[in-house]
């Protein structure tokens, strides 16, 4: 089993409900176990500002699925929850599931980049990840704690349970 981390984000069609449904779907993944999930956070959109705020979280799983098989499962969950893939980058969406880390592996091909390319600049990823894995070190050796300390959290708010 490999320890993996998945970022969850949604800002359309009852985003909190979308995230909670996605967490339930992650619990049902084949050859996988949901170990923990961060609290939910609200964050301002990264892209166009004329869209609702996002609800974000990070899940920790153990899986024996290969990286691309896991990616396929995450994309299946997105589609089942109404995700429409569009050319617009950082636009609104019902659900976004990003594979952040797959053990200590570094993967870069046409379908998958792990560690996720933008994770180290995004408070809405770093802070919930820190909630569930404060001692984590990235494959390049950087400590998560240092990245969290340096990130701008001004538009990130923890939601009540």
Buried (B, 14 or more C-beta within 10 A) or exposed (E): EBBBBBBBBBBBEEBEEBBBBBBEBBEEBEEBEBBEBBBBBBBBBBEEEEBEBBBBBBBBBEBEBEBEBBBEBBBBBBEEBEBEEEEEEEBBBBBBBBBBBBBEEEBEEEEBBBBBEBBBEBBBBBBBBBBBBEEBEBBEEEEBBEBBEEBEBEBBEBEEE
